[in-house]
Amino acid sequence: MSNITVPEMGESIVDARVARWLKKEGDAVAAGDALVELETDKVDVEVSAQQAGVLERILHQEGADVKIGEVLGTIGAATGAVAAPASSAPAAAEKPGTAPANGRPVAATPSARKAAREQQVELGTVAANGPRVTRADVEKSAARPASKAAAVPPSSAADPARAKSPAAPPAPPVAGDRSEERVRMSKRRATIARRLVEVQQTAAMLTTFNEVDMSAVMALRERHKETFKAKYGTGLGISSFFVKASVAALREFPRLNAEIQGDEMVLKRYYDIGIAVSAAEGLVVPVLRDADRMSFAQIESTIREFSKKAGDGTLTLDDLRGGTFSITNGGVFGSLMSTPIINPPQVGILGLHAIKDRAVGVGGQVVLRPMMYTALTYDHRIVDGAEAVRFLVKVKELVEDPAALLIEG
């Protein structure tokens, strides 16, 4: 007999939530089979069988919170009397999102399985754009009219109760309806909520603002966008300019690239820039490692890969671990101005916003220019106000004169 345990998932993750068991007690399993999905505050992971046998016991049901190293269940030796029924179990035992295709389990990410359950889509009908079905694949399949016919699994014919009672779509809201719905927070959302409150209670956060004339950057992108895309296979966005400018400013103002440990400041001589991206369960911050050594093309392609992986639910712990300073861009959602919250244990975060044409004074004339408000939230415990203002001015100057980024680099 062997135990199924909650695996180590990085030093910052100490617990998880059982999201879904992919096997039932009595099911035969092969070594490497995915047994259970765990939801953590950063990524969703699958725990696989370390040996072949039979899933004898499930000790923690779906929704249970578990600690690292805790036993989730046990696998016993396979016997003909036990394994045979599991292998010959009718297809009706399968639940939406786990149905096998051609007699074999569907390879899918945890977020894809969750999306399939939520949208009542059979994973076996979803075409994978890669080695595993991803959340994006499920959503693309659900958007097709044909996928609606797959909302009730084909196996329902073997189960009269299911055949008579297919999952009905939620009823549309009725005017004057005052009903309420109670939904448990996901592990990630609950952790985000807790950490945001903690950082507001422990850090002395202040925010300073400035505005950046984006004319030079937009003109440069317009001149080089075709050749850049042809050479590097990715578009030239604005993120890489702000990453480069931030690294240069961090070199000049190193306490914004630090963290507090007890009564000491840890000044970091490397630049791992966190880039906030939106995911289904909330904001995540994957990290550009050694951003000071990355080219514009490397920064742009890596950020786009992060966004894709966030949408697919395939970000790894290595993608999210660490970070010395963060950048968040609310402008992609239309935000004109905001006060970003520090991502602890970091002490600074740069907020970017929507680019809008505004009347500004240039050389004694009032002209329209594409302007962006920027915000720097900093921990006043180790970063002085003057230092924060000068940091933001440095970023402004470099972005408004992109050629200066080459000199700083």
C-alpha positions, -999 to 999 in steps of 0.1 A, spaced: 0 0 0 12 35 -7 0 69 4 -12 97 -18 2 129 -3 0 166 -9 33 173 -27 58 201 -19 49 230 -42 73 257 -33 84 274 0 55 300 -2 28 274 -5 19 256 28 -16 243 21 -41 235 -7 -77 226 -13 -90 194 -28 -107 206 -60 -117 173 -76 -110 136 -74 -105 122 -109 -108 86 -97 -132 69 -73 -126 44 -45 -122 10 -61 -109 23 -95 -78 7 -109 -50 32 -115 -17 30 -135 15 46 -124 14 82 -136 -24 85 -137 -38 118 -125 -57 111 -93 -68 144 -78 -67 181 -86 -55 205 -59 -61 242 -58 -35 265 -43 -32 302 -39 -10 303 -70 -15 274 -94 -37 243 -97 -18 210 -97 -26 174 -103 -13 146 -80 -5 114 -99 -2 78 -88 33 67 -80 25 31 -85 -1 9 -102 -29 -5 -81 -64 3 -68 -75 35 -52 -85 20 -18 -95 50 3 -101 87 -1 -94 105 31 -102 140 21 -132 148 0 -136 176 -25 -135 211 -8 -113 200 21 -83 221 30 -51 201 34 -15 208 44 17 199 25 26 163 32 -9 153 44 -22 120 32 -51 124 7 -58 87 2 -42 53 -3 -34 30 -32 -34 -8 -26 -22 -37 -47 -44 -46 -77 -62 -79 -75 -83 -95 -102 -114 -93 -80 -110 -56 -74 -94 -43 -105 -117 -59 -130 -149 -41 -120 -131 -8 -122 -118 -15 -157 -152 -26 -169 -172 2 -151 -199 17 -174 -191 50 -191 -220 65 -172 -198 66 -141 -177 93 -157 -186 129 -148 -186 159 -172 -151 171 -179 -134 137 -172 -150 114 -199 -125 93 -218 -120 97 -255 -116 65 -275 -113 46 -242 -84 67 -229 -85 95 -203 -84 130 -218 -51 148 -211 -62 182 -198 -51 209 -174 -69 213 -141 -83 247 -152 -96 230 -184 -114 204 -164 -129 230 -142 -141 251 -172 -155 219 -188 -176 212 -156 -188 248 -154 -198 250 -190 -211 214 -193 -187 206 -221 -173 170 -227 -135 171 -227 -136 142 -252 -152 166 -278 -126 194 -273 -98 197 -298 -65 204 -280 -41 230 -294 -12 213 -278 -3 182 -257 -32 188 -233 -66 204 -235 -64 239 -219 -90 263 -206 -88 283 -238 -95 252 -258 -126 245 -237 -139 281 -240 -134 280 -277 -153 247 -280 -181 261 -257 -185 291 -280 -193 269 -310 -231 260 -314 -222 224 -319 -207 221 -285 -241 227 -269 -252 193 -281 -224 178 -261 -236 195 -229 -253 162 -219 -227 134 -221 -233 106 -246 -231 82 -217 -263 96 -203 -282 71 -225 -269 44 -202 -284 62 -172 -321 69 -175 -321 93 -146 -295 115 -163 -311 111 -197 -344 125 -183 -328 153 -163 -300 170 -183 -282 199 -167 -304 230 -174 -288 263 -181 -292 289 -153 -324 308 -155 -321 344 -167 -325 371 -140 -361 382 -134 -370 419 -128 -374 426 -92 -356 393 -81 -340 398 -47 -325 364 -43 -289 358 -31 -263 332 -39 -236 321 -15 -204 310 -33 -173 298 -15 -141 317 -25 -115 298 -44 -83 292 -26 -66 317 -47 -92 344 -42 -93 339 -5 -54 342 -4 -55 373 -25 -81 389 -1 -60 379 30 -27 392 16 -42 425 4 -55 432 39 -22 421 55 -1 444 33 -24 474 40 -21 467 78 17 461 78 31 484 51 31 522 51 19 525 16 18 558 -3 12 565 -40 28 592 -61 16 601 -97 30 615 -128 21 616 -165 40 605 -195 39 618 -230 38 586 -251 43 603 -285 79 591 -290 71 555 -280 40 554 -303 59 569 -332 88 545 -327 64 515 -326 46 527 -357 79 530 -376 93 496 -366 63 474 -359 64 455 -392 101 448 -392 100 440 -355 72 415 -359 89 399 -390 122 395 -372 111 384 -338 77 369 -343 60 392 -317 46 427 -316 63 456 -301 41 468 -272 46 494 -245 54 470 -217 90 465 -227 97 502 -226 84 505 -190 103 473 -180 135 488 -194 129 522 -178 120 506 -144 152 486 -144 172 518 -151 154 537 -124 158 508 -99 196 509 -104 195 546 -95 171 541 -65 180 507 -52 157 508 -21 127 503 -44 143 470 -54 145 458 -18 125 441 9 123 444 47 134 414 69 131 423 105 151 454 111 172 450 80 168 461 44 177 435 18 190 454 -12 188 432 -43 214 435 -71 193 416 -96 161 427 -113 133 402 -114 103 422 -126 68 409 -118 42 415 -146 6 414 -134 -17 395 -157 -54 387 -154 -64 350 -149 -98 334 -144 -93 332 -106 -78 366 -101 -47 386 -108 -14 367 -109 22 381 -112 46 359 -132 82 371 -131 107 383 -158 139 368 -145 170 390 -149 149 416 -168 180 438 -171 196 411 -194 165 407 -217 160 424 -250 128 442 -260 118 412 -281 124 388 -252 104 409 -228 75 412 -252 74 375 -262 77 364 -225 48 387 -214 26 373 -242 35 338 -232 26 346 -196 -8 360 -207 -15 329 -227 -5 306 -199 -26 326 -174 -56 321 -197 -49 284 -201 -42 278 -165 -7 265 -172 14 289 -153 40 271 -131 53 279 -97 86 288 -112 68 314 -134 53 330 -102 81 326 -77 100 356 -64 101 391 -80 118 422 -68 95 449 -82 62 447 -101 44 465 -129 6 464 -134 -13 478 -164 -48 487 -156 -49 506 -189 -57 474 -208 -91 475 -190 -96 512 -196 -85 525 -162 -75 561 -163 -59 563 -128 -55 539 -99 -34 533 -67 -19 498 -71 -12 477 -40 23 464 -33 29 428 -39 46 417 -6 75 413 3 83 439 -24 82 475 -15 73 491 -49 48 486 -78 44 507 -109 9 512 -123 3 520 -159 -30 533 -173 -49 541 -204 -33 563 -231 -57 592 -239 -52 623 -261 -51 653 -238 -44 690 -243 -9 698 -230 14 728 -232 44 723 -255 67 752 -263 41 778 -254 14 761 -275 -15 739 -265 -14 707 -285 -30 672 -283 -7 645 -271 -12 608 -262 -7 609 -225 -6 582 -198 -9 586 -160 15 565 -141 14 557 -104 41 544 -81 30 528 -48 58 524 -23 65 513 12 73 545 31 91 525 58 122 523 37 114 545 7 113 583 12 88 604 -7 114 624 -26 131 591 -37 98 577 -50 90 609 -69 125 610 -85 121 573 -94 89 580 -113 104 611 -129 133 589 -141 108 564 -157 89 593 -173 121 608 -188 133 575 -202 100 566 -218 96 600 -233 131 597 -249 133 560 -259 169 565 -273 180 572 -237 170 536 -228 199 524 -251 223 545 -232 210 534 -198 211 498 -209 
